[in-house]
Amino acid sequence: MTGRGKPAARPRGGLPSSTGDATRHPLVSLQQRLGHEFGDSGLLLRALTHKSFGSEQNERLEFLGDSVLNLAVSDLLYQQFSRNNEGDLTRVRAHLVRQDTLHRLAVSLALPDVIRLSEGEARGGGAQRPSILADALEAVIGAVYLDGGFDAARALVLRLFEPLVAETTSEVWRKDPKTALQEWLQGRKLALPTYRIEATRGKAHEQVFVVLCEIASEGWAVRGEGASRRAAEQQAAERALARLQGQPDGAA
């Protein structure tokens, strides 16, 4: 017993550290899933705080974590794929660090259970919104970097992304549809495509975006749909390129 019945000291940031507490305190459990125990657990708390919750929010950590993530994934790909060129590695990195992938990883880490949102944002399904969860994961990576340095952050990124790298297929290594469409048009000295959102459907955390890809030189446009604007643009670009090349799946 400490003097005057004071509770035993806890790690900086206020999280419990005993095994018993770990089963009850969600942030301690999260640290176990991350494989990193924070010296300053306030960083982790900030990484999980959405801007709707208060001033100590995670946007700056997200900014930092985005750069750390890109460097760590770039290093991983550089080491594992020594025969591939810069364009190949860039495409695979973009595939790995896109919002959809980060969202899935955030869910696997149970970030929806610990993210801090305003009451209104929580009622609107914010804890399941892909953009919020992807940003939170980047913020967590930034927090690990500040707390333990690049080696600790890189170790976390490797644990999360090495299995995904192993699962990449030949499809991922090909040029994405937007790039392929742009290069096809540039090669013929035609105007580049333009993209605009035609509509959005569904609830905030389950939105479907409808995007038009307009080919000015041909005088027509095609639609694409997806769970994000990027995904919808990629589908629209794929359909536009197929139509330009006379393939049957170039739906309007």
Backbone bond lengths (Angstrom), bond angles and torsions (degrees), N, CA, C in turn:
res aa  C-N    CA-C-N  psi(-1)  N-CA   C-N-CA  omega(-1)  CA-C   N-CA-C  phi
1 M - - - 1.477 - - 1.516 109.76 -
2 T 1.317 117.51 132.45 1.452 121.68 178.95 1.508 110.11 -81.36
3 G 1.335 116.20 168.57 1.456 120.95 -176.51 1.504 113.80 -55.12
4 R 1.355 116.25 137.25 1.463 123.68 177.30 1.521 112.82 56.05
5 G 1.316 116.14 28.68 1.466 119.07 174.53 1.505 114.38 70.14
6 K 1.343 117.86 20.28 1.462 119.78 179.85 1.517 109.98 -70.30
7 P 1.347 117.55 146.40 1.459 119.52 177.76 1.522 110.63 -66.92
8 A 1.331 116.02 153.92 1.457 120.46 178.67 1.521 109.93 -61.43
9 A 1.331 115.76 146.52 1.466 120.58 -178.25 1.519 110.31 -64.47
10 R 1.326 115.74 143.54 1.454 122.07 176.67 1.510 109.49 -109.52
11 P 1.341 117.28 164.08 1.463 119.50 177.93 1.514 110.99 -58.53
12 R 1.348 115.94 154.57 1.460 121.20 178.30 1.516 109.71 -53.54
13 G 1.340 117.55 129.06 1.449 121.67 -177.25 1.510 111.87 108.49
14 G 1.355 117.34 -17.21 1.451 120.11 168.21 1.501 116.90 91.97
15 L 1.340 120.54 9.54 1.456 120.29 -179.75 1.515 110.47 -87.49
16 P 1.336 118.37 143.58 1.452 120.89 176.38 1.515 110.58 -67.85
17 S 1.342 116.46 155.68 1.459 119.20 -175.45 1.518 114.10 -123.35
18 S 1.325 119.49 -10.62 1.458 119.73 -176.72 1.517 110.78 -75.33
19 T 1.338 115.51 159.64 1.458 120.19 -179.81 1.515 111.32 -59.70
20 G 1.327 116.73 -39.62 1.462 119.95 179.72 1.505 111.97 -62.97
21 D 1.355 115.67 -43.25 1.456 119.60 178.85 1.519 111.27 -64.29
22 A 1.333 116.91 -33.11 1.463 120.43 -175.63 1.512 111.93 -60.36
23 T 1.313 117.21 -29.78 1.460 119.60 -179.73 1.517 111.09 -79.01
24 R 1.344 116.53 -15.01 1.459 119.48 -176.84 1.527 112.96 -106.91
25 H 1.305 117.92 -26.06 1.456 120.65 -174.69 1.521 109.69 -100.08
26 P 1.330 118.63 115.54 1.467 121.00 -172.83 1.523 114.04 -62.62
27 L 1.347 118.63 -31.76 1.460 119.45 -179.08 1.524 112.25 -73.94
28 V 1.328 116.83 -29.57 1.462 119.26 173.71 1.524 109.57 -68.08
29 S 1.317 116.50 -42.46 1.466 120.50 177.17 1.526 110.65 -61.95
30 L 1.336 116.77 -38.82 1.463 120.18 178.75 1.525 110.25 -62.97
31 Q 1.327 117.49 -42.42 1.459 119.92 178.66 1.527 111.26 -60.01
32 Q 1.314 116.89 -35.99 1.462 120.47 176.55 1.525 110.54 -64.91
33 R 1.323 117.22 -40.47 1.473 119.94 178.77 1.525 110.67 -68.36
34 L 1.331 116.86 -34.38 1.462 120.96 179.48 1.526 111.53 -73.63
35 G 1.323 115.96 -24.99 1.459 119.49 -175.54 1.516 111.82 76.60
36 H 1.330 117.00 24.02 1.469 121.14 179.55 1.524 108.63 -142.47
37 E 1.330 116.07 124.57 1.455 121.01 175.57 1.525 108.61 -97.32
38 F 1.318 116.06 120.76 1.455 121.29 -175.04 1.527 111.75 -74.46
39 G 1.331 115.63 134.15 1.452 120.15 168.23 1.520 109.82 -75.97
40 D 1.329 116.01 -36.72 1.468 122.69 176.39 1.519 107.37 -116.98
41 S 1.325 116.22 89.09 1.464 119.93 -176.06 1.522 112.44 -69.85
42 G 1.348 116.81 -11.10 1.456 119.24 173.96 1.515 111.75 -62.66
43 L 1.327 116.54 -29.52 1.460 120.40 176.00 1.520 111.16 -63.99
44 L 1.331 116.09 -41.96 1.461 119.50 178.73 1.520 110.59 -65.05
45 L 1.323 116.78 -41.99 1.458 120.41 179.64 1.522 110.78 -61.77
46 R 1.329 116.50 -40.76 1.465 120.07 178.92 1.527 110.60 -66.51
47 A 1.333 116.97 -38.46 1.464 120.38 -179.91 1.522 112.04 -62.21
48 L 1.313 116.44 -26.01 1.464 121.58 -177.65 1.527 112.05 -96.74
49 T 1.324 117.77 8.88 1.467 121.74 -176.28 1.519 110.51 -104.42
50 H 1.313 116.10 111.94 1.461 122.15 178.12 1.526 110.21 -72.70
51 K 1.322 116.46 153.82 1.463 120.46 -177.14 1.524 112.91 -60.32
52 S 1.328 117.56 -22.32 1.462 120.12 179.07 1.527 112.20 -71.52
53 F 1.332 117.23 -18.13 1.467 121.64 -173.04 1.522 112.48 -82.59
54 G 1.340 116.41 -40.31 1.461 118.62 -177.72 1.516 110.95 176.04
55 S 1.312 115.32 -175.34 1.461 120.29 -173.85 1.524 112.57 -72.68
56 E 1.327 118.55 -31.37 1.471 121.48 178.98 1.523 109.12 -82.21
57 Q 1.330 116.22 69.35 1.468 121.51 -173.08 1.526 111.43 -106.65
58 N 1.331 115.75 179.05 1.459 120.11 -164.53 1.532 116.61 -99.56
59 E 1.328 119.10 9.09 1.459 118.86 -172.90 1.528 113.08 -64.51
60 R 1.338 117.50 -39.00 1.467 119.71 179.06 1.530 110.95 -67.31
61 L 1.319 116.66 -39.68 1.459 119.99 176.78 1.526 111.23 -66.01
62 E 1.323 116.17 -35.78 1.469 120.35 176.86 1.528 110.47 -62.39
63 F 1.328 116.48 -43.49 1.466 121.98 177.64 1.529 110.48 -57.31
64 L 1.316 115.99 -46.16 1.459 120.95 -179.33 1.526 110.78 -68.71
65 G 1.319 116.38 -44.99 1.456 120.69 -177.89 1.508 113.24 -63.51
66 D 1.320 117.39 -32.80 1.465 121.34 177.28 1.533 110.52 -59.70
67 S 1.334 116.56 -44.47 1.458 120.46 -179.95 1.525 111.55 -68.85
68 V 1.332 116.70 -41.66 1.463 120.66 179.01 1.529 110.02 -62.86
69 L 1.330 115.91 -43.07 1.467 120.86 179.38 1.524 111.20 -60.85
70 N 1.323 116.74 -46.62 1.465 119.91 -179.02 1.522 111.43 -63.11
71 L 1.339 117.13 -40.11 1.462 119.89 178.88 1.525 110.78 -66.42
72 A 1.329 117.40 -44.81 1.463 120.57 -177.94 1.522 111.61 -65.35
73 V 1.334 117.44 -41.65 1.467 120.45 178.58 1.525 110.09 -69.01
74 S 1.329 117.45 -38.45 1.466 120.52 177.07 1.522 110.63 -60.48
75 D 1.314 116.34 -42.81 1.466 121.00 178.82 1.530 110.65 -63.54
76 L 1.324 115.92 -42.97 1.461 120.87 178.61 1.525 110.92 -59.14
77 L 1.326 117.19 -47.93 1.460 121.14 -178.66 1.523 111.32 -68.19
78 Y 1.332 116.76 -38.75 1.465 120.69 179.39 1.524 110.74 -60.97
79 Q 1.331 116.28 -40.63 1.461 120.27 -178.52 1.525 112.15 -73.03
80 Q 1.329 117.01 -37.23 1.458 119.65 -172.75 1.529 113.98 -87.20
81 F 1.329 117.43 -23.96 1.472 119.98 -174.00 1.531 109.68 -125.28
82 S 1.317 115.59 72.22 1.463 121.12 -173.99 1.527 112.85 -70.72
83 R 1.324 118.08 -17.85 1.464 120.90 -176.71 1.531 113.18 -96.78
84 N 1.298 117.38 -4.04 1.465 119.73 -177.69 1.516 110.85 -94.24
85 N 1.341 115.23 147.44 1.462 119.51 -177.39 1.521 111.99 -84.55
86 E 1.333 114.54 177.16 1.466 120.96 -176.24 1.521 112.29 -60.22
87 G 1.335 116.67 -39.69 1.467 119.59 -179.60 1.511 112.01 -63.54
88 D 1.331 117.06 -42.73 1.464 120.90 177.64 1.516 110.84 -60.58
89 L 1.336 116.18 -48.48 1.464 120.62 -176.71 1.528 110.82 -64.27
90 T 1.321 116.25 -37.13 1.468 120.09 179.27 1.522 110.91 -64.25
91 R 1.339 116.40 -41.87 1.470 119.62 179.94 1.517 111.22 -64.84
92 V 1.334 117.46 -43.27 1.460 119.76 -178.60 1.528 110.66 -68.26
93 R 1.321 116.77 -38.97 1.468 119.17 177.31 1.528 110.57 -61.47
94 A 1.326 116.87 -43.89 1.469 119.85 178.52 1.522 110.88 -60.28
95 H 1.321 116.68 -38.53 1.464 120.85 177.82 1.527 110.89 -64.67
96 L 1.326 117.00 -39.35 1.460 120.79 -175.38 1.524 112.99 -75.01
97 V 1.334 117.43 -36.30 1.464 119.27 -173.77 1.533 112.26 -99.89
98 R 1.314 118.15 12.05 1.463 120.54 179.68 1.534 110.02 -70.54
99 Q 1.331 114.57 163.74 1.465 120.73 -175.37 1.525 112.58 -57.39
100 D 1.334 117.57 -42.19 1.459 119.86 -176.93 1.531 111.36 -59.73
101 T 1.338 116.42 -41.97 1.460 120.33 -179.96 1.523 110.76 -67.81
102 L 1.328 116.66 -46.03 1.466 120.31 179.92 1.523 111.12 -61.84
103 H 1.327 116.13 -37.28 1.463 120.01 177.78 1.524 110.83 -61.58
104 R 1.329 116.97 -46.68 1.465 120.07 -179.82 1.534 111.47 -62.40
105 L 1.313 116.27 -40.44 1.461 119.30 178.83 1.528 111.25 -66.74
106 A 1.335 116.33 -38.92 1.468 119.90 178.08 1.525 111.01 -61.84
107 V 1.316 116.37 -40.70 1.469 120.08 178.15 1.527 110.01 -65.94
108 S 1.336 117.52 -39.49 1.461 120.45 179.98 1.525 111.55 -64.43
109 L 1.336 116.70 -26.75 1.465 121.34 177.20 1.527 112.04 -89.24
110 A 1.339 116.66 1.68 1.476 122.91 -179.51 1.525 112.26 62.78
111 L 1.328 117.82 34.27 1.462 120.05 176.37 1.532 112.84 -63.16
112 P 1.353 119.67 -30.93 1.470 117.44 177.02 1.530 113.44 -58.30
113 D 1.322 117.48 -24.29 1.467 120.75 -178.42 1.523 112.75 -79.18
114 V 1.335 117.42 -18.17 1.462 118.97 -173.01 1.528 113.52 -123.12
115 I 1.323 118.41 -7.70 1.459 119.66 -179.24 1.524 109.80 -67.07
116 R 1.332 116.17 142.95 1.470 121.67 -177.08 1.529 109.28 -103.81
117 L 1.322 115.57 120.63 1.455 123.30 -177.21 1.524 109.59 -129.13
118 S 1.326 116.30 159.87 1.453 119.75 170.46 1.526 108.99 -66.29
119 E 1.313 116.93 161.51 1.464 120.38 179.72 1.523 110.91 -59.37
120 G 1.320 116.32 -41.08 1.463 119.52 -179.35 1.512 112.20 -65.61
121 E 1.326 116.62 -43.39 1.465 120.62 179.15 1.521 110.55 -65.29
122 A 1.325 116.46 -38.82 1.466 120.24 179.36 1.525 110.57 -65.61
123 R 1.342 116.55 -42.65 1.469 119.79 179.03 1.524 111.12 -63.98
124 G 1.325 117.09 -30.24 1.456 121.21 -179.32 1.522 113.79 -82.52
125 G 1.328 117.34 6.82 1.462 120.94 177.96 1.506 114.43 85.62
126 G 1.346 117.39 20.86 1.453 120.71 -176.95 1.515 114.69 -59.55
127 A 1.332 116.74 -30.45 1.465 120.21 -178.39 1.524 112.48 -68.15
128 Q 1.333 117.06 -13.09 1.468 121.38 178.09 1.526 112.19 -110.51
129 R 1.327 117.38 -0.84 1.463 120.23 -174.68 1.526 109.86 -73.12
130 P 1.333 118.39 125.06 1.470 120.76 -176.54 1.525 114.13 -54.91
131 S 1.334 117.68 -42.82 1.465 119.82 -176.90 1.522 111.44 -64.44
132 I 1.326 117.47 -40.87 1.464 121.34 -179.90 1.520 110.85 -66.42
133 L 1.323 117.06 -42.64 1.463 120.54 -178.52 1.530 111.50 -70.75
134 A 1.335 117.13 -39.62 1.464 119.86 177.49 1.524 110.36 -62.40
135 D 1.330 116.71 -43.13 1.465 120.77 178.28 1.526 110.69 -63.31
136 A 1.332 116.69 -40.03 1.466 120.64 -179.56 1.523 110.96 -64.06
137 L 1.328 117.60 -39.59 1.462 119.70 178.80 1.528 110.49 -64.61
138 E 1.323 117.42 -42.27 1.468 119.44 176.20 1.526 110.71 -61.45
139 A 1.328 116.78 -38.84 1.461 120.50 178.35 1.526 110.97 -64.73
140 V 1.323 117.40 -39.70 1.465 121.16 177.76 1.532 109.83 -62.15
141 I 1.327 117.10 -42.42 1.465 120.42 177.76 1.531 110.08 -61.86
142 G 1.326 116.43 -41.09 1.460 120.31 176.27 1.517 111.74 -62.65
143 A 1.321 116.83 -39.35 1.461 121.08 179.18 1.526 111.30 -66.03
144 V 1.327 116.69 -41.19 1.469 120.28 177.20 1.528 109.81 -62.47
145 Y 1.329 116.91 -40.33 1.466 121.06 178.66 1.527 110.86 -60.43
146 L 1.326 117.30 -47.17 1.461 120.11 -179.83 1.519 111.69 -66.29
147 D 1.311 116.39 -35.03 1.465 120.28 -175.91 1.524 112.40 -79.67
148 G 1.328 117.20 -39.69 1.462 119.71 -172.82 1.508 115.74 -124.10
149 G 1.337 117.61 -0.11 1.454 120.18 -179.30 1.522 112.75 88.84
150 F 1.341 114.94 176.82 1.460 119.22 -175.13 1.522 112.40 -65.17
151 D 1.311 117.96 -36.05 1.466 119.75 -179.15 1.523 111.44 -60.07
152 A 1.330 116.50 -41.45 1.465 120.10 179.01 1.518 110.81 -66.68
153 A 1.337 116.59 -42.28 1.467 120.23 179.45 1.524 110.34 -66.91
154 R 1.317 116.98 -41.18 1.458 120.49 179.11 1.527 110.50 -63.59
155 A 1.322 117.60 -39.43 1.465 120.47 178.45 1.522 110.86 -61.38
156 L 1.337 117.17 -40.60 1.462 120.88 177.15 1.525 110.64 -64.00
157 V 1.328 117.04 -46.64 1.469 121.00 -179.92 1.524 110.40 -60.19
158 L 1.330 117.95 -41.96 1.454 120.89 179.18 1.523 111.25 -62.31
159 R 1.326 117.03 -43.12 1.470 119.90 179.16 1.523 110.96 -60.42
160 L 1.326 116.29 -37.58 1.460 120.23 -177.04 1.532 112.74 -79.84
161 F 1.329 116.42 -38.06 1.463 119.57 -167.38 1.526 115.13 -104.20
162 E 1.313 118.90 -20.92 1.473 118.49 178.92 1.525 112.44 -57.20
163 P 1.345 119.45 -42.65 1.472 118.38 176.93 1.524 112.41 -62.39
164 L 1.331 117.57 -34.02 1.462 120.83 -179.99 1.518 110.85 -70.73
165 V 1.331 116.77 -38.08 1.467 120.13 177.36 1.518 109.82 -62.38
166 A 1.322 115.88 -40.63 1.467 120.44 -179.79 1.521 111.80 -64.18
167 E 1.342 116.28 -24.73 1.469 120.65 -176.58 1.528 112.77 -94.20
168 T 1.327 118.43 -3.33 1.463 119.32 -177.71 1.521 110.45 -62.57
169 T 1.306 115.88 140.62 1.465 122.18 -178.71 1.523 109.87 -107.18
170 S 1.304 116.22 173.22 1.466 120.83 179.27 1.525 111.38 -61.38
171 E 1.346 116.82 -26.31 1.464 120.40 178.96 1.526 111.12 -60.41
172 V 1.333 115.55 -38.70 1.464 120.59 -176.71 1.520 111.15 -66.08
173 W 1.338 116.75 -32.38 1.458 120.63 -175.82 1.524 112.52 -77.19
174 R 1.315 117.35 -13.55 1.461 119.45 177.88 1.527 110.53 -78.93
175 K 1.310 115.71 161.20 1.464 120.11 177.59 1.516 109.72 -61.48
176 D 1.337 116.23 139.46 1.456 119.36 176.96 1.526 109.01 -68.46
177 P 1.341 117.97 156.25 1.475 120.99 -174.37 1.526 114.71 -56.79
178 K 1.336 117.85 -38.22 1.461 119.27 -178.71 1.530 110.74 -65.15
179 T 1.327 116.21 -41.71 1.468 119.76 177.84 1.522 111.08 -65.93
180 A 1.336 116.27 -43.82 1.465 120.27 -179.11 1.525 111.12 -62.98
181 L 1.337 117.01 -40.88 1.465 120.62 179.18 1.531 110.30 -65.45
182 Q 1.315 116.60 -45.15 1.463 120.22 -179.76 1.526 111.12 -60.07
183 E 1.334 116.77 -44.83 1.464 119.77 -179.19 1.532 111.50 -67.12
184 W 1.340 117.29 -35.47 1.467 120.79 178.03 1.524 110.20 -62.03
185 L 1.336 115.99 -45.08 1.461 120.27 -179.71 1.527 111.37 -69.83
186 Q 1.321 117.07 -41.91 1.465 120.05 179.43 1.526 111.20 -62.23
187 G 1.333 115.97 -37.52 1.458 120.26 -179.61 1.519 112.58 -64.00
188 R 1.334 116.90 -19.81 1.466 121.75 179.35 1.518 111.48 -110.44
189 K 1.337 115.77 11.99 1.471 123.24 178.48 1.534 111.89 56.27
190 L 1.328 115.65 39.78 1.467 121.92 177.83 1.522 110.07 -104.03
191 A 1.335 115.31 158.86 1.470 120.33 -179.44 1.524 110.49 -62.03
192 L 1.322 115.47 145.53 1.458 120.52 179.81 1.532 110.07 -71.83
193 P 1.316 117.81 155.67 1.465 120.75 -179.70 1.528 110.93 -71.66
194 T 1.310 114.92 156.96 1.467 120.46 172.79 1.523 108.18 -120.60
195 Y 1.324 115.30 148.62 1.460 121.10 -177.57 1.525 109.17 -124.05
196 R 1.307 115.41 139.27 1.471 119.48 174.67 1.520 109.64 -148.24
197 I 1.329 114.45 146.47 1.463 120.15 178.81 1.523 108.96 -75.23
198 E 1.316 116.36 123.86 1.457 121.42 178.14 1.514 110.89 -90.00
199 A 1.328 116.86 -35.41 1.468 120.20 -177.74 1.523 109.67 -165.97
200 T 1.316 115.14 160.45 1.466 121.81 169.57 1.521 107.40 -130.17
201 R 1.340 115.29 143.86 1.459 120.18 -179.39 1.524 109.67 -130.58
202 G 1.328 114.72 155.95 1.453 119.92 173.50 1.511 113.54 91.96
203 K 1.338 115.47 175.51 1.453 122.32 179.26 1.520 109.83 -71.23
204 A 1.352 114.81 165.17 1.458 120.16 -173.69 1.516 112.84 -56.08
205 H 1.349 117.71 -39.97 1.464 120.51 -177.04 1.527 112.59 -91.60
206 E 1.341 117.21 2.01 1.459 121.37 178.63 1.529 110.77 -134.38
207 Q 1.326 116.63 36.16 1.452 120.63 -174.13 1.527 112.21 -71.00
208 V 1.327 114.20 147.34 1.461 121.93 171.13 1.528 106.54 -117.88
209 F 1.329 115.55 125.71 1.458 121.45 -179.45 1.535 109.31 -96.80
210 V 1.331 115.59 136.10 1.465 121.63 174.01 1.525 107.02 -113.08
211 V 1.325 116.30 119.92 1.463 122.01 -175.19 1.517 109.82 -119.84
212 L 1.328 116.26 140.41 1.462 122.54 173.31 1.521 109.32 -100.08
213 C 1.309 115.93 131.03 1.465 122.45 172.57 1.527 106.61 -107.11
214 E 1.324 116.30 113.43 1.459 121.65 -175.01 1.527 110.47 -100.73
215 I 1.314 115.90 128.12 1.469 122.96 177.37 1.524 106.90 -107.74
216 A 1.328 115.79 95.63 1.465 120.89 -172.45 1.526 112.20 -61.23
217 S 1.315 117.14 -37.86 1.470 120.14 -176.76 1.521 112.10 -65.62
218 E 1.332 117.08 -22.99 1.460 121.52 -178.98 1.524 112.34 -102.82
219 G 1.328 116.64 -16.92 1.456 120.21 178.86 1.519 113.98 76.86
220 W 1.333 118.46 26.04 1.453 120.16 178.20 1.531 110.33 -142.78
221 A 1.321 114.92 169.36 1.467 121.61 179.76 1.524 108.72 -139.13
222 V 1.313 116.01 154.40 1.463 121.17 175.25 1.526 108.95 -126.81
223 R 1.310 115.23 157.26 1.468 121.16 -178.27 1.518 111.56 -103.23
224 G 1.316 114.01 151.65 1.452 121.22 171.67 1.522 108.68 -138.80
225 E 1.322 117.03 151.23 1.456 121.80 179.22 1.519 109.92 -128.50
226 G 1.338 115.70 150.32 1.455 119.40 177.82 1.518 111.20 -172.82
227 A 1.330 115.23 168.98 1.464 121.24 -179.48 1.524 112.13 -74.59
228 S 1.313 117.44 -11.94 1.463 122.39 174.76 1.519 107.88 -137.41
229 R 1.336 115.35 162.96 1.467 118.64 178.33 1.528 110.18 -61.18
230 R 1.321 116.41 -39.99 1.466 120.13 -179.47 1.523 111.10 -61.38
231 A 1.328 116.51 -45.34 1.466 119.86 -179.31 1.521 111.17 -63.14
232 A 1.339 116.27 -39.35 1.462 120.16 178.90 1.528 110.93 -66.60
233 E 1.336 117.06 -39.68 1.466 120.67 178.28 1.526 110.73 -64.65
234 Q 1.318 116.61 -39.93 1.462 119.50 179.67 1.531 111.26 -64.15
235 Q 1.335 116.43 -42.10 1.457 118.78 179.04 1.531 110.44 -65.38
236 A 1.336 116.84 -41.86 1.463 120.27 179.14 1.529 110.73 -63.11
237 A 1.331 116.86 -41.38 1.464 120.66 178.83 1.524 111.00 -64.03
238 E 1.316 116.63 -40.69 1.461 120.43 178.65 1.523 111.28 -61.72
239 R 1.335 115.90 -41.73 1.456 119.87 178.95 1.526 111.54 -68.79
240 A 1.339 115.98 -38.35 1.467 119.19 179.37 1.525 110.72 -64.07
241 L 1.338 116.42 -44.05 1.457 119.75 -179.95 1.528 111.23 -64.40
242 A 1.332 115.95 -40.06 1.464 119.42 178.18 1.524 110.84 -61.93
243 R 1.334 116.96 -40.22 1.479 120.42 179.41 1.512 110.70 -67.37
244 L 1.343 117.09 -40.86 1.463 120.22 178.78 1.520 111.72 -63.66
245 Q 1.324 115.86 -33.23 1.460 120.53 -179.00 1.524 112.85 -90.14
246 G 1.342 115.23 3.85 1.460 119.53 177.09 1.506 114.70 75.38
247 Q 1.345 117.03 24.03 1.458 120.49 178.69 1.519 109.82 -88.14
248 P 1.342 118.10 154.71 1.459 121.12 -172.72 1.525 115.68 -72.75
249 D 1.360 119.23 -14.97 1.460 119.38 -175.33 1.520 113.03 -95.84
250 G 1.317 117.80 17.19 1.463 120.50 178.38 1.518 111.36 -83.42
251 A 1.332 116.89 64.13 1.464 122.41 -176.03 1.517 111.39 -63.39
252 A 1.308 115.81 144.47 1.468 120.24 179.26 1.512 110.01 -77.12
